[in-house]
């Protein structure tokens, strides 16, 4: 069994964590994580903190480890990155080349051309949205 995580705060860190945990302009997860660190510094165990906040204890351990490794910046909330974009700048250039040709293209035809060239299927509505963003309009 691993040793419990020992959190020791300087008076300045404790003051900053208290401000973070009470500031309504701070992201709610950052406020929660600051409160968890303060309770751990007061001697609360991770399972007790988890019960108090109705969280899994692995979440508490994660927050405490991040604080020990990174300090206060480790408590800042960062939005998860999400999935990478399917529509790339190369696809935009490809669409511009197609639209420069002397023919009329529909969104479904452009979607099919993109699928053949890049192997990525995009809905015609998505193609239309990107074309509008690129400055193309039609009536």
N, CA and C of each residue as an Amber inpcrd file, in Angstrom:
protein
   417
   0.8450000  -1.1900000   0.0000000   0.0000000   0.0000000   0.0000000
   0.8840000   1.2450000   0.0000000   0.5670000   2.1960000  -0.8340000
   1.3510000   3.4190000  -0.9520000   1.1390000   4.3030000   0.2720000
   2.1510000   5.0890000   0.5620000   2.0600000   6.0110000   1.6910000
   1.0550000   7.1110000   1.3620000   0.3390000   7.6000000   2.3840000
  -0.6140000   8.6740000   2.1210000   0.1150000   9.9190000   1.6120000
  -0.5640000  10.6790000   0.7960000   0.0370000  11.8940000   0.2510000
   0.0450000  12.9750000   1.3260000   1.2140000  13.5130000   1.5960000
   1.3600000  14.5580000   2.6010000   1.3930000  15.9110000   1.8990000
   0.4620000  16.7490000   2.2430000   0.3950000  18.0900000   1.6640000
   0.7530000  19.0850000   2.7570000   1.7650000  19.8860000   2.4870000
   2.1430000  20.9500000   3.4140000   2.0960000  22.2630000   2.6540000
   1.3640000  23.1990000   3.2100000   1.1780000  24.4880000   2.5460000
   1.8760000  25.5930000   3.3180000   2.4370000  26.5320000   2.5780000
   2.9390000  27.7430000   3.2080000   1.7210000  28.6160000   3.5170000
   1.8560000  29.5640000   4.4290000   0.7160000  30.4590000   4.6910000
   0.2330000  31.1750000   3.4200000   1.1760000  31.5270000   2.5400000
   0.8030000  32.2020000   1.2890000   0.0020000  31.2660000   0.3860000
   0.4400000  30.0000000   0.2570000  -0.2940000  29.0280000  -0.5570000
  -1.6910000  28.7910000   0.0060000  -1.7760000  28.6960000   1.3380000
  -3.0780000  28.4730000   1.9660000  -4.0160000  29.6430000   1.6820000
  -3.4800000  30.8720000   1.7720000  -4.2910000  32.0570000   1.4950000
  -4.7640000  32.0610000   0.0400000  -3.8560000  31.7450000  -0.8900000
  -4.2290000  31.7160000  -2.3080000  -5.2620000  30.6270000  -2.5920000
  -5.0990000  29.4620000  -1.9670000  -6.0630000  28.3750000  -2.1680000
  -7.4310000  28.7450000  -1.6080000  -7.4420000  29.4230000  -0.4650000
  -8.7120000  29.8710000   0.1130000  -9.3940000  30.8620000  -0.8330000
  -8.6200000  31.8160000  -1.3600000  -9.1880000  32.7740000  -2.3130000
  -9.7380000  32.0610000  -3.5470000  -8.9670000  31.1050000  -4.0660000
  -9.4240000  30.3450000  -5.2380000 -10.7200000  29.6060000  -4.9470000
 -10.7880000  28.9760000  -3.7780000 -11.9560000  28.1500000  -3.4640000
 -13.2140000  28.9800000  -3.2200000 -13.0490000  30.2670000  -2.9290000
 -14.2070000  31.1180000  -2.6360000 -14.5690000  32.0720000  -3.7750000
 -13.6930000  32.2280000  -4.7500000 -13.9060000  33.1970000  -5.8320000
 -14.9320000  32.6730000  -6.8360000 -16.0940000  33.3330000  -6.9570000
 -17.1180000  32.8470000  -7.8970000 -16.7060000  32.9810000  -9.3640000
 -15.6810000  33.7890000  -9.6580000 -15.2230000  33.9430000 -11.0380000
 -14.2850000  32.8130000 -11.4640000 -13.8010000  32.0420000 -10.4960000
 -12.9130000  30.9160000 -10.7890000 -13.7540000  29.7280000 -11.2320000
 -13.2440000  28.9380000 -12.1730000 -13.9670000  27.7580000 -12.6630000
 -14.3210000  26.8580000 -11.4800000 -15.5120000  26.2670000 -11.5170000
 -16.0020000  25.4840000 -10.3740000 -15.0980000  24.2960000 -10.0560000
 -14.4760000  23.6890000 -11.0640000 -13.5750000  22.5660000 -10.7840000
 -12.3180000  23.0470000 -10.0720000 -11.7950000  24.1960000 -10.4580000
 -10.6200000  24.7460000  -9.7850000 -10.9500000  25.0620000  -8.3330000
 -12.1430000  25.6160000  -8.0850000 -12.5560000  25.8960000  -6.6990000
 -12.6110000  24.6120000  -5.8860000 -13.1860000  23.5640000  -6.4750000
 -13.2890000  22.2760000  -5.7930000 -11.9050000  21.7070000  -5.5040000
 -11.0180000  21.7420000  -6.4990000  -9.6790000  21.1780000  -6.3250000
  -8.8910000  21.9430000  -5.2590000  -9.0670000  23.2690000  -5.2060000
  -8.3870000  24.0640000  -4.1820000  -8.8800000  23.6660000  -2.7920000
 -10.1720000  23.4520000  -2.6540000 -10.7230000  23.0270000  -1.3610000
 -10.2000000  21.6450000  -0.9760000 -10.0740000  20.7450000  -1.9500000
  -9.5360000  19.4080000  -1.6680000  -8.1110000  19.4900000  -1.1340000
  -7.2930000  20.3270000  -1.7550000  -5.8980000  20.4680000  -1.3260000
  -5.8400000  21.0460000   0.0830000  -6.6660000  22.0320000   0.3730000
  -6.6720000  22.6250000   1.7180000  -7.0720000  21.6000000   2.7740000
  -8.0770000  20.7710000   2.4730000  -8.4840000  19.7480000   3.4380000
  -7.3790000  18.7170000   3.6330000  -6.6990000  18.3550000   2.5530000
  -5.5880000  17.4040000   2.6730000  -4.4790000  17.9930000   3.5370000
  -4.2390000  19.2870000   3.4070000  -3.2150000  19.9430000   4.2180000
  -3.6140000  19.9840000   5.6910000  -4.9160000  19.9640000   5.9550000
  -5.3980000  19.9420000   7.3390000  -5.3700000  18.5440000   7.9360000
  -4.9740000  17.5490000   7.1320000  -4.8430000  16.1960000   7.6480000
  -5.9350000  15.2360000   7.2250000  -6.8740000  15.6860000   6.4230000
  -7.9260000  14.7910000   5.9460000  -7.3150000  13.7640000   4.9970000
  -7.8300000  12.5590000   5.0210000  -7.3800000  11.5220000   4.0950000
  -8.1270000  11.6680000   2.7700000  -7.5550000  11.1020000   1.7250000
  -8.1950000  11.1740000   0.4070000  -9.5820000  10.5220000   0.4130000
  -9.7600000   9.3390000   1.0320000 -11.1120000   8.7620000   1.0620000
 -12.1270000   9.6560000   1.7880000 -11.6750000  10.3230000   2.8630000
 -12.5820000  11.2040000   3.5980000 -12.9550000  12.4240000   2.7460000
 -11.9660000  12.9910000   2.0570000 -12.2320000  14.1290000   1.1700000
 -13.1940000  13.7060000   0.0620000 -12.9770000  12.5140000  -0.4810000
 -13.8400000  12.0060000  -1.5580000 -15.2790000  11.8670000  -1.0720000
 -15.4630000  11.3330000   0.1200000 -16.8220000  11.1950000   0.6660000
 -17.4520000  12.5730000   0.8880000 -16.6590000  13.4980000   1.3990000
 -17.1590000  14.8390000   1.6930000 -17.6920000  15.5310000   0.4320000
 -16.9820000  15.3830000  -0.6770000 -17.3690000  16.0460000  -1.9260000
 -18.1470000  15.1420000  -2.8750000 -18.4500000  13.9240000  -2.4510000
 -19.1740000  12.9480000  -3.2810000 -18.4320000  12.6900000  -4.5950000
 -17.1220000  12.4810000  -4.4830000 -16.2720000  12.1790000  -5.6340000
 -15.5870000  10.8410000  -5.3910000 -15.0350000  10.2750000  -6.4480000
 -14.2670000   9.0450000  -6.3190000 -12.9030000   9.3870000  -5.7190000
 -12.3800000   8.5030000  -4.8960000 -11.1030000   8.8270000  -4.2490000
  -9.9580000   8.9050000  -5.2550000 -10.0910000   8.2180000  -6.4000000
  -9.0410000   8.3330000  -7.4200000  -8.9610000   9.7670000  -7.9490000
 -10.0920000  10.4660000  -7.9770000 -10.1020000  11.8690000  -8.3900000
  -9.3240000  12.7130000  -7.3900000  -9.5360000  12.4480000  -6.1160000
  -8.8340000  13.1980000  -5.0730000  -7.3360000  12.9340000  -5.1680000
  -6.9460000  11.6720000  -5.3240000  -5.5230000  11.3480000  -5.4540000
  -4.9150000  12.0490000  -6.6670000  -5.6460000  12.0740000  -7.7630000
  -5.1640000  12.7330000  -8.9790000  -4.9110000  14.2180000  -8.7230000
  -5.8590000  14.8800000  -8.0670000  -5.7350000  16.3110000  -7.7730000
  -4.5570000  16.5640000  -6.8440000  -4.4250000  15.7420000  -5.8080000
  -3.3420000  15.9480000  -4.8460000  -1.9740000  15.7100000  -5.4890000
  -1.8720000  14.6700000  -6.3150000  -0.5930000  14.4080000  -7.0010000
  -0.2390000  15.5460000  -7.9550000  -1.2490000  16.0240000  -8.6640000
  -1.0050000  17.1270000  -9.5940000  -0.5280000  18.3650000  -8.8390000
  -1.1230000  18.6180000  -7.6660000  -0.6930000  19.7620000  -6.8650000
   0.7420000  19.5680000  -6.3850000   1.0820000  18.3570000  -5.9460000
   2.4450000  18.1010000  -5.4750000   3.4690000  18.2600000  -6.5990000
   3.1040000  17.8720000  -7.8110000   4.0390000  17.9400000  -8.9360000
   4.1260000  19.3330000  -9.5550000   2.9820000  20.0250000  -9.6540000
   2.9480000  21.2840000 -10.4000000   2.6580000  22.5100000  -9.5430000
   2.2550000  22.3120000  -8.3050000   1.9090000  23.4400000  -7.4550000
   0.5600000  24.0360000  -7.8370000   0.3910000  25.3160000  -7.5430000
  -0.8840000  25.9910000  -7.8270000  -1.2720000  25.9570000  -9.3100000
  -0.3320000  26.1020000 -10.2530000  -0.7410000  26.0290000 -11.6690000
  -1.3830000  24.6880000 -12.0430000  -1.0730000  23.6300000 -11.3040000
  -1.6590000  22.3260000 -11.5830000  -3.1460000  22.2540000 -11.2770000
  -3.6590000  23.2340000 -10.5410000  -5.0790000  23.2360000 -10.1910000
  -5.9330000  24.0050000 -11.2000000  -5.2960000  24.6750000 -12.1440000
  -6.0520000  25.4330000 -13.1440000  -6.8020000  24.4650000 -14.0540000
  -8.0800000  24.7600000 -14.2770000  -8.8880000  23.9120000 -15.1580000
  -8.5100000  24.1790000 -16.6010000  -8.2900000  23.1080000 -17.3410000
  -8.0250000  23.2040000 -18.7800000  -9.0230000  22.3180000 -19.4940000
  -9.6850000  22.8860000 -20.4650000 -10.6740000  22.1310000 -21.2270000
  -9.9880000  20.9680000 -21.9470000 -10.5980000  19.7770000 -21.9140000
 -10.0060000  18.6470000 -22.6350000  -9.9050000  18.9480000 -24.1300000
  -8.9120000  18.3830000 -24.8000000  -8.6720000  18.7500000 -26.1940000
  -9.7480000  18.3280000 -27.1780000 -10.4440000  17.2400000 -26.9400000
 -11.4740000  16.7950000 -27.8770000 -10.8880000  16.1020000 -29.0910000
 -11.7450000  15.7730000 -30.0100000 -11.3160000  15.0460000 -31.2140000
 -10.6550000  16.0080000 -32.1990000  -9.6960000  15.5140000 -32.9770000
  -9.0820000  16.3780000 -33.9880000 -10.0800000  16.7140000 -35.0900000
  -9.8880000  17.8420000 -35.7110000 -10.7890000  18.2730000 -36.7800000
 -10.6240000  17.3830000 -37.9990000 -11.7570000  17.0860000 -38.6380000
 -11.7160000  16.2830000 -39.8610000 -11.3760000  17.1450000 -41.0680000
 -11.8390000  18.3940000 -41.0510000 -11.6350000  19.2960000 -42.1840000
 -10.2980000  20.0020000 -42.0080000  -9.3630000  19.7470000 -42.9140000
  -8.0030000  20.2720000 -42.8030000  -7.7730000  21.4160000 -43.7900000
  -6.6980000  22.1750000 -43.6090000  -6.3580000  23.2190000 -44.5830000
  -6.1190000  22.6500000 -45.9900000  -5.6110000  21.4210000 -46.0720000
  -5.4120000  20.7930000 -47.3840000  -6.7590000  20.5740000 -48.0740000
  -7.7650000  20.2280000 -47.3010000  -9.1030000  20.0440000 -47.8700000
  -9.6630000  21.3710000 -48.3590000  -9.4110000  22.4380000 -47.5970000
  -9.8820000  23.7610000 -48.0180000  -9.2250000  24.1530000 -49.3410000
  -7.9230000  23.8970000 -49.4620000  -7.2190000  24.2110000 -50.7140000
  -7.7760000  23.3730000 -51.8650000  -8.0680000  22.1050000 -51.5890000
  -8.6400000  21.2200000 -52.6080000  -9.9920000  21.7560000 -53.0820000
 -10.8240000  22.1920000 -52.1310000 -12.1340000  22.7480000 -52.5010000
 -11.9760000  24.0080000 -53.3500000 -11.0250000  24.8620000 -52.9850000
 -10.8130000  26.0780000 -53.7670000 -10.3840000  25.7430000 -55.1940000
  -9.5320000  24.7140000 -55.3370000  -9.1210000  24.2800000 -56.6820000
 -10.3340000  23.8010000 -57.4840000 -11.1850000  22.9890000 -56.8390000
 -12.3630000  22.4700000 -57.5380000 -13.3030000  23.6010000 -57.9360000
 -13.4880000  24.5600000 -57.0330000 -14.4300000  25.6430000 -57.3170000
 -13.8940000  26.6140000 -58.3630000 -12.5920000  26.6210000 -58.5790000
 -12.0010000  27.4780000 -59.6080000 -12.2060000  26.8930000 -61.0050000
 -12.5500000  25.6030000 -61.0700000 -12.7900000  24.9540000 -62.3640000
 -14.0350000  25.5470000 -63.0240000 -14.1060000  25.3740000 -64.3410000
 -15.2370000  25.9160000 -65.0920000 -16.3830000  24.9070000 -65.0990000
 -16.9600000  24.7020000 -63.9270000 -18.1350000  23.8370000 -63.8060000
 -18.8600000  24.1810000 -62.5200000 -20.0570000  23.6950000 -62.3770000
 -20.8590000  23.9360000 -61.1810000 -20.7820000  22.7070000 -60.2860000
 -20.4990000  22.9520000 -59.0060000 -20.4150000  21.8700000 -58.0260000
 -21.5570000  22.0100000 -57.0250000 -22.1040000  20.8820000 -56.6040000
 -23.0620000  20.8760000 -55.4970000 -22.3200000  20.4000000 -54.2560000
 -22.8940000  20.6690000 -53.0920000 -22.2630000  20.2180000 -51.8490000
 -22.1060000  18.6940000 -51.8160000 -23.1110000  17.9030000 -52.2310000
 -22.9100000  16.4470000 -52.2470000 -21.7780000  16.0180000 -53.1940000
 -21.6470000  16.7030000 -54.3360000 -20.5590000  16.3640000 -55.2550000
 -19.1980000  16.6890000 -54.6380000 -19.1100000  17.8190000 -53.9540000
 -17.8580000  18.1810000 -53.2870000 -17.5430000  17.2060000 -52.1570000
 -18.5650000  16.7730000 -51.4290000 -18.3610000  15.7910000 -50.3590000
 -17.8090000  14.4940000 -50.9340000 -18.3390000  14.0850000 -52.0730000
 -17.8620000  12.8580000 -52.7250000 -16.4190000  13.0220000 -53.2090000
 -16.1090000  14.1890000 -53.7800000 -14.7430000  14.4500000 -54.2480000
 -13.7540000  14.4310000 -53.0830000 -14.1480000  15.0050000 -51.9460000
 -13.2880000  14.9760000 -50.7550000 -13.0870000  13.5460000 -50.2620000
 -14.1500000  12.7580000 -50.2910000 -14.0570000  11.3650000 -49.8360000
 -13.1050000  10.5760000 -50.7290000 -13.1740000  10.8050000 -52.0360000
 -12.2830000  10.0970000 -52.9600000 -10.8330000  10.5230000 -52.7670000
 -10.6120000  11.8230000 -52.5790000  -9.2390000  12.3540000 -52.4880000
  -8.6030000  12.1000000 -51.1290000  -9.3620000  12.3020000 -50.0310000
  -8.7900000  12.2490000 -48.6870000  -9.2630000  11.0550000 -47.8660000
 -10.2700000  10.3510000 -48.3510000 -10.7740000   9.2030000 -47.6020000
 -11.5820000   9.5770000 -46.3740000 -12.0650000  10.8060000 -46.3240000
 -12.8400000  11.2890000 -45.1770000 -14.2280000  11.6620000 -45.6650000
 -15.2390000  11.1010000 -45.0340000 -16.6260000  11.3990000 -45.4070000
 -17.1340000  12.5580000 -44.5480000 -17.5480000  13.6050000 -45.2260000
 -18.1660000  14.7480000 -44.5590000 -19.5510000  14.9500000 -45.1530000
 -20.4950000  15.3040000 -44.3080000 -21.8610000  15.5480000 -44.7660000
 -21.8900000  16.8050000 -45.6390000 -22.7710000  16.8350000 -46.6240000
 -22.8870000  18.0370000 -47.4670000 -23.1380000  19.3170000 -46.6630000
 -23.8830000  19.2120000 -45.5560000 -24.1110000  20.3910000 -44.7080000
 -22.8020000  20.9100000 -44.1260000 -21.9230000  19.9860000 -43.7700000
 -20.6200000  20.3770000 -43.2160000 -19.8040000  21.0820000 -44.2980000
 -19.8420000  20.5380000 -45.5060000 -19.1370000  21.1660000 -46.6300000
 -19.6780000  22.5800000 -46.8470000 -20.9920000  22.7370000 -46.8350000
 -21.6100000  24.0550000 -47.0240000 -21.1550000  25.0330000 -45.9510000
 -21.1000000  24.5710000 -44.7190000 -20.6740000  25.4350000 -43.6120000
 -19.2320000  25.9070000 -43.8190000 -18.3600000  24.9950000 -44.2190000
 -16.9610000  25.3680000 -44.4490000 -16.8270000  26.3060000 -45.6500000
 -17.6240000  26.0750000 -46.6780000 -17.5810000  26.9700000 -47.8400000
 -18.0090000  28.3870000 -47.4580000 -19.0490000  28.5030000 -46.6190000
 -19.4770000  29.8310000 -46.1510000 -18.3510000  30.4900000 -45.3580000
 -17.6750000  29.7100000 -44.5070000 -16.5730000  30.2490000 -43.7110000
 -15.4110000  30.6910000 -44.6010000 -15.2670000  30.0400000 -45.7450000
 -14.2040000  30.3910000 -46.6920000 -14.6010000  31.5730000 -47.5750000
 -15.8280000  32.0640000 -47.4290000 -16.2740000  33.2290000 -48.1780000
 -17.0850000  32.9270000 -49.4200000 -17.4370000  31.6700000 -49.6240000
 -18.2470000  31.3030000 -50.7850000 -19.7230000  31.4130000 -50.4330000
 -20.4730000  32.0630000 -51.3180000 -21.9230000  32.1720000 -51.1500000
 -22.5830000  31.8030000 -52.4660000 -23.8140000  31.3740000 -52.3940000
 -24.5650000  31.0230000 -53.5920000 -26.0300000  31.2920000 -53.3290000
 -26.7750000  31.4460000 -54.4140000 -28.2070000  31.7100000 -54.2770000
 -28.9640000  30.8290000 -55.2060000
